[in-house]
Amino acid sequence: MVGTVVSDRMEKTVVVVVQRLVKHRLYQKYTRQRARYKAHDEKKECRIGDRVLLMETRPLSREKRWRVKQILEKGQ
């Protein structure tokens, strides 16, 4: 899953927003849906605006089930 980092304030945790297009069943129009995931960032390399690749993992805390696998591009 690929998303954008929107928060890096927590210790070894980043919040990533993942957007996807979903087609409406009746009207056939595409709408954007977004979901926020908390992901583990062991080396604390991610910053706000970075595009990252997420990997599913075992539960690390109550809300953390994802890990940052790779930083695809740095933010501004």
C-alpha positions as CSV (number, residue, x, y, z in Angstrom):
1,M,0.0,0.0,0.0
2,V,1.3,3.4,-0.9
3,G,0.4,6.6,1.0
4,T,1.6,10.0,2.2
5,V,2.9,10.8,5.7
6,V,0.7,13.4,7.4
7,S,2.1,13.3,10.9
8,D,5.4,12.3,12.4
9,R,5.0,13.6,16.0
10,M,4.9,10.2,17.7
11,E,7.9,8.2,18.7
12,K,8.7,5.6,16.0
13,T,5.2,6.0,14.6
14,V,3.9,7.9,11.5
15,V,0.3,8.5,10.3
16,V,-0.1,7.7,6.6
17,V,-3.1,8.7,4.4
18,V,-3.9,6.2,1.6
19,Q,-6.2,7.4,-1.1
20,R,-8.1,5.1,-3.5
21,L,-10.7,5.5,-6.2
22,V,-14.0,3.6,-5.8
23,K,-16.6,3.3,-8.5
24,H,-20.2,3.8,-7.5
25,R,-22.4,0.8,-8.3
26,L,-25.4,2.6,-9.6
27,Y,-24.0,5.9,-11.1
28,Q,-20.6,4.5,-12.3
29,K,-18.9,7.6,-11.0
30,Y,-15.5,7.4,-9.3
31,T,-15.1,8.9,-5.8
32,R,-11.9,9.3,-3.7
33,Q,-11.8,7.5,-0.4
34,R,-9.0,7.9,2.1
35,A,-8.0,5.9,5.1
36,R,-5.5,6.8,7.8
37,Y,-3.1,4.2,9.1
38,K,-0.6,4.3,11.9
39,A,2.7,2.7,10.8
40,H,5.9,1.8,12.6
41,D,9.0,3.7,11.5
42,E,11.9,2.1,13.4
43,K,14.7,4.5,12.2
44,K,12.6,7.6,12.4
45,E,13.4,8.6,8.8
46,C,10.0,9.6,7.6
47,R,8.9,13.3,7.5
48,I,5.6,15.0,6.6
49,G,4.9,14.8,2.9
50,D,7.0,11.7,2.1
51,R,5.4,9.0,0.0
52,V,6.0,5.6,1.6
53,L,5.3,1.9,0.9
54,L,3.5,0.2,3.8
55,M,3.8,-3.5,4.7
56,E,1.2,-5.3,6.8
57,T,2.6,-6.9,10.0
58,R,1.6,-8.4,13.3
59,P,-0.1,-6.0,15.8
60,L,2.5,-3.8,17.3
61,S,0.1,-1.8,19.5
62,R,-3.6,-1.2,19.8
63,E,-3.8,0.7,16.4
64,K,-0.5,-0.1,14.7
65,R,-0.6,-3.0,12.2
66,W,1.6,-1.6,9.5
67,R,5.3,-1.0,9.0
68,V,7.1,1.4,6.7
69,K,8.9,-0.8,4.2
70,Q,10.4,1.9,2.0
71,I,10.4,5.7,1.4
72,L,9.5,6.1,-2.3
73,E,10.1,9.9,-2.5
74,K,10.9,12.7,-0.1
75,G,8.4,15.5,0.6
76,Q,9.1,19.2,0.1
